[in-house]
């Protein structure tokens, strides 16, 4: 617990996480505005024109979408926090002191992983409170009710929490792999933002080449897509079941954690 508290203190004493939190809240505002328009369109009976399946055209499904607004960029921001938790040690040249103070490197990385998960929880909690307040008002004004008693809504909220926790863990894994702070942040951000679009384009081209729309479902192997899939109600020709996204993301978290511990135990710290 002392290691976890120390990691949380290191983050609290830097200003970077404040900027990332501000970015997350701005992304919520933009995403919520879009999701509100989408909900009005889908619930108005035009969901088919936007590719929404019958399961995704229910008030509960749209409520789940509203209550998880801002997830896409929010997950990138918590991933960057996870990266900074590791790379700050090398950037500020405190890694040697940290590992001399706590010679068992596995304990250090496990402490960072736990602290990262807690930070992911706090980010999820703050963004969810905002989404719940705005979403409940929006849905009530449109005579749909808050829908909080519906399982699709509850599942989306719970799995959104899982996504936030996992992406901070992924960030720690990336930080152990690329210790240069600027290099790690730029690489991760580009892979997240640009890589996701490239993956979507590649699967679209592959779908056209094979003349099979089912190929599009395999985009779920990309973690950013898996995060979205596991909070989405129902499935369609293009979207697999939610549990597929959950399994993929959990797999990434396990691999990231193991690789992070392995690399840190074998790395020479000068």
C-alpha positions as CSV (number, residue, x, y, z in Angstrom):
1,X,0.0,0.0,0.0
2,X,2.9,2.4,0.7
3,X,4.1,2.0,-2.9
4,X,0.6,2.7,-4.2
5,X,0.3,5.8,-2.1
6,X,3.7,6.9,-3.3
7,X,2.7,6.5,-6.9
8,X,-0.5,8.5,-6.4
9,X,1.4,11.2,-4.6
10,X,3.8,11.5,-7.6
11,X,0.9,12.0,-9.9
12,X,-0.8,14.5,-7.7
13,X,2.3,16.7,-7.4
14,X,2.5,17.2,-11.2
15,X,0.3,19.5,-13.3
16,X,0.2,17.2,-16.3
17,X,-2.8,15.2,-15.0
18,X,-4.8,18.4,-14.6
19,X,-4.3,19.2,-18.3
20,X,-5.3,15.6,-19.2
21,X,-8.4,15.8,-17.0
22,X,-9.4,19.1,-18.7
23,X,-9.0,17.4,-22.1
24,X,-11.2,14.6,-20.9
25,X,-13.9,16.9,-19.8
26,X,-13.8,18.9,-23.0
27,X,-14.1,15.6,-25.0
28,X,-17.2,14.7,-22.9
29,X,-18.9,17.9,-23.9
30,X,-18.3,17.3,-27.6
31,X,-19.1,13.6,-27.5
32,X,-22.3,14.2,-25.5
33,X,-23.6,16.7,-28.0
34,X,-23.0,14.2,-30.8
35,X,-24.6,11.3,-28.9
36,X,-27.6,13.4,-28.0
37,X,-28.2,14.2,-31.7
38,X,-27.7,10.5,-32.5
39,X,-30.2,9.5,-29.8
40,X,-32.8,11.9,-31.1
41,X,-32.3,10.6,-34.6
42,X,-32.4,6.9,-33.7
43,X,-35.3,7.1,-31.3
44,X,-37.1,9.2,-33.8
45,X,-37.2,6.1,-36.1
46,X,-34.4,6.9,-38.4
47,X,-31.8,4.6,-36.8
48,X,-31.7,2.3,-39.8
49,X,-30.2,5.2,-41.9
50,X,-27.3,5.4,-39.5
51,X,-26.7,1.7,-39.3
52,X,-28.3,1.1,-35.9
53,X,-29.7,-2.4,-35.3
54,X,-33.1,-2.8,-33.6
55,X,-31.4,-3.6,-30.3
56,X,-29.4,-0.4,-30.6
57,X,-32.5,1.7,-31.3
58,X,-34.1,1.3,-27.9
59,X,-34.1,4.0,-25.2
60,X,-31.9,1.9,-22.9
61,X,-29.3,1.4,-25.6
62,X,-29.2,5.1,-26.3
63,X,-29.1,5.9,-22.6
64,X,-26.0,3.7,-22.3
65,X,-24.4,5.5,-25.2
66,X,-25.1,8.9,-23.6
67,X,-23.9,7.8,-20.2
68,X,-20.5,6.7,-21.6
69,X,-20.0,9.9,-23.7
70,X,-16.3,10.9,-24.0
71,X,-15.0,7.4,-23.6
72,X,-12.9,7.5,-26.8
73,X,-10.6,10.4,-25.9
74,X,-11.0,9.8,-22.2
75,X,-9.3,6.4,-22.5
76,X,-6.4,7.9,-24.4
77,X,-5.9,10.5,-21.6
78,X,-5.8,7.8,-18.9
79,X,-3.4,5.8,-21.1
80,X,-1.1,8.8,-21.2
81,X,-1.3,9.1,-17.4
82,X,-0.2,5.4,-17.2
83,X,2.7,6.1,-19.5
84,X,3.8,9.2,-17.4
85,X,3.8,7.1,-14.2
86,X,6.7,5.1,-15.6
87,X,8.5,7.6,-18.0
88,X,8.6,10.3,-15.3
89,X,11.0,8.1,-13.4
90,X,13.4,8.2,-16.3
91,X,12.7,11.8,-17.4
92,X,13.5,13.1,-13.9
93,X,16.2,10.5,-13.3
94,X,14.5,9.1,-10.2
95,X,14.3,5.5,-11.4
96,X,17.6,4.6,-9.7
97,X,16.4,6.0,-6.4
98,X,13.1,4.2,-6.7
99,X,14.6,0.8,-7.4
100,X,17.3,1.3,-4.7
101,X,14.6,2.2,-2.2
102,X,12.5,-0.8,-3.3
103,X,14.9,-3.4,-4.7
104,X,12.1,-5.8,-5.7
105,X,11.2,-4.4,-9.1
106,X,8.1,-6.5,-9.4
107,X,6.6,-4.8,-6.4
108,X,7.4,-1.4,-7.9
109,X,5.6,-2.2,-11.2
110,X,2.7,-3.9,-9.4
111,X,2.3,-0.8,-7.3
112,X,2.2,1.3,-10.4
113,X,-0.4,-1.0,-12.0
114,X,-2.6,-0.7,-8.9
115,X,-2.2,3.0,-8.7
116,X,-2.9,3.3,-12.4
117,X,-6.1,1.3,-12.0
118,X,-7.2,3.6,-9.1
119,X,-6.6,6.7,-11.3
120,X,-8.6,5.1,-14.0
121,X,-11.4,4.6,-11.5
122,X,-11.3,8.3,-10.4
123,X,-11.4,9.5,-14.1
124,X,-14.3,7.1,-14.8
125,X,-16.2,8.3,-11.7
126,X,-15.8,12.0,-12.5
127,X,-16.8,11.6,-16.2
128,X,-19.7,9.3,-15.4
129,X,-21.2,11.7,-12.8
130,X,-21.2,14.4,-15.5
131,X,-22.7,12.0,-18.1
132,X,-25.3,10.8,-15.7
133,X,-26.4,14.2,-14.7
134,X,-26.6,15.6,-18.3
135,X,-28.0,12.3,-19.7
136,X,-30.7,11.9,-17.2
137,X,-31.9,15.5,-17.8
138,X,-31.8,15.0,-21.6
139,X,-33.7,11.7,-21.5
140,X,-36.3,13.0,-19.0
141,X,-36.9,16.1,-21.1
142,X,-37.6,13.8,-24.1
143,X,-40.0,11.6,-22.1
144,X,-37.8,8.5,-22.0
145,X,-36.8,8.5,-18.4
146,X,-33.3,8.0,-17.0
147,X,-33.3,4.3,-17.9
148,X,-30.9,3.6,-15.0
149,X,-32.8,0.4,-14.0
150,X,-32.1,-1.2,-17.3
151,X,-29.4,-3.9,-17.6
152,X,-27.9,-2.5,-20.8
153,X,-27.3,0.8,-19.1
154,X,-25.8,-0.8,-16.0
155,X,-23.6,-3.1,-18.0
156,X,-22.3,-0.2,-20.1
157,X,-21.4,1.8,-17.0
158,X,-19.6,-1.2,-15.4
159,X,-17.6,-2.1,-18.5
160,X,-16.8,1.5,-19.1
161,X,-15.2,1.4,-15.6
162,X,-13.2,-1.7,-16.7
163,X,-12.1,0.1,-19.8
164,X,-10.7,3.1,-17.9
165,X,-8.8,0.8,-15.5
166,X,-7.4,-1.3,-18.3
167,X,-6.2,1.6,-20.4
168,X,-4.2,3.0,-17.5
169,X,-2.6,-0.4,-17.2
170,X,-1.9,-0.4,-20.9
171,X,-0.2,2.9,-20.4
172,X,2.1,1.5,-17.7
173,X,3.0,-1.3,-20.1
174,X,3.8,1.1,-22.9
175,X,5.9,3.2,-20.5
176,X,8.0,0.2,-19.5
177,X,8.5,-0.6,-23.2
178,X,9.4,2.9,-24.3
179,X,11.1,4.8,-21.5
180,X,11.7,8.0,-23.4
181,X,8.8,10.2,-22.3
182,X,8.2,12.2,-25.5
183,X,8.7,9.1,-27.7
184,X,6.2,7.1,-25.6
185,X,3.6,9.8,-25.5
186,X,3.7,10.6,-29.2
187,X,3.9,6.9,-30.3
188,X,0.9,5.9,-28.1
189,X,-1.2,8.9,-29.1
190,X,-0.5,8.4,-32.8
191,X,-1.3,4.7,-32.6
192,X,-4.5,5.4,-30.7
193,X,-5.8,8.2,-32.8
194,X,-4.4,7.5,-36.3
195,X,-3.9,3.8,-35.8
196,X,-7.6,3.3,-35.1
197,X,-8.6,5.0,-38.3
198,X,-6.0,3.1,-40.3
199,X,-7.2,-0.2,-38.9
200,X,-10.8,0.7,-39.8
201,X,-9.8,1.6,-43.3
202,X,-7.8,-1.6,-43.7
203,X,-10.7,-3.8,-42.6
204,X,-13.0,-1.9,-44.9
205,X,-10.7,-2.5,-47.8
206,X,-10.4,-6.2,-46.8
207,X,-14.2,-6.4,-46.6
208,X,-14.6,-5.1,-50.1
209,X,-11.8,-7.4,-51.4
210,X,-13.4,-10.5,-49.9
211,X,-17.0,-9.2,-50.5
212,X,-17.9,-10.0,-46.9
213,X,-19.2,-7.5,-44.4
214,X,-18.5,-10.0,-41.6
215,X,-14.8,-9.2,-41.9
216,X,-15.6,-5.8,-40.3
217,X,-16.3,-7.5,-37.0
218,X,-12.6,-8.4,-36.7
219,X,-11.8,-4.8,-36.0
220,X,-12.4,-5.7,-32.4
221,X,-8.9,-7.0,-32.2
222,X,-7.7,-3.4,-32.0
223,X,-8.0,-2.3,-28.3
224,X,-9.7,1.1,-29.0
225,X,-12.4,-0.7,-31.0
226,X,-12.8,-3.4,-28.3
227,X,-13.4,-0.7,-25.7
228,X,-16.3,0.7,-27.7
229,X,-17.7,-2.7,-28.6
230,X,-18.0,-3.9,-25.0
231,X,-20.2,-1.0,-23.9
232,X,-22.4,-1.3,-27.0
233,X,-25.8,-3.0,-26.8
234,X,-26.6,-5.8,-29.2
235,X,-24.6,-6.8,-32.3
236,X,-24.9,-6.3,-36.0
237,X,-23.2,-7.2,-39.3
238,X,-20.4,-4.8,-38.3
239,X,-20.3,-5.1,-34.5
240,X,-19.6,-8.3,-32.5
241,X,-21.2,-9.1,-29.2
242,X,-20.1,-7.0,-26.2
243,X,-18.4,-9.9,-24.4
244,X,-16.0,-10.2,-27.4
245,X,-14.7,-6.7,-26.8
246,X,-14.4,-7.4,-23.1
247,X,-12.3,-10.5,-23.6
248,X,-10.0,-8.7,-26.1
249,X,-9.4,-5.8,-23.8
250,X,-8.8,-8.0,-20.7
251,X,-6.3,-10.0,-22.8
252,X,-4.4,-6.8,-23.7
253,X,-4.3,-5.9,-20.0
254,X,-2.9,-9.2,-18.9
255,X,-0.2,-9.2,-21.6
256,X,0.7,-5.5,-20.8
257,X,1.0,-6.2,-17.1
258,X,3.2,-9.4,-17.6
259,X,5.4,-7.7,-20.2
260,X,5.8,-4.6,-18.0
261,X,7.0,-6.7,-15.0
262,X,9.3,-8.8,-17.2
263,X,11.0,-5.9,-19.0
264,X,11.5,-3.9,-15.7
265,X,13.0,-6.9,-13.9
266,X,15.6,-7.4,-16.7
267,X,16.4,-3.8,-17.5
268,X,19.7,-2.2,-16.4
269,X,19.0,0.9,-14.3
270,X,21.9,3.3,-14.2
